[in-house]
């Protein structure tokens, strides 16, 4: 057995993909799938603010793609929103403050439907939570998981729209967040009493450190329900991707 560390990449079928938006842009991304078996559910990830360094390879989303296909039978779709660059490449277009990005989410969900990927959940982090809140209910999703929601762009009405909706809403709020801490988050999401609020003691907006990453990944998997949590901290060596 070997320990899972910050750099551990577990087995998965990984494919570089492109998404085409309704306004003619090509977005770059990656799909990671369980190796040799179908996924039980799908995470459509929405990255932090690109003008502040967020992209599809932001560490929590990258580690979700490295671990969760093998540990939790999840498909993980990551992509750069318009105008965003990462080691995978640069998506066409330019940042549009969460407005034009609606079409980016549309393109991702169209890809999910075309591939027949099951039980899609939105996984937004920071800026990505704004896209999930604003536009998620326009799509057939099982739920949305919000990491460190700042609620800068999503309006009160857009939040309240989730109150009577079918998809689940899970809100993971770091105790020491720079923008929205648990007490204020409880107030801002009071219009959605069915939302599951998860305050994380000692957590920070960027979830830096392996301890915080493991807590977040556990909460994601617990919400989606495809594997028991807490996830293992070690695996057999044959479950590690030999190409990485």
Order of alpha helices (4+ residues) and beta strands (2+ residues): beta-beta-beta-beta-alpha-beta-beta-beta-alpha-beta-alpha-beta-alpha-beta-alpha-beta-alpha-beta
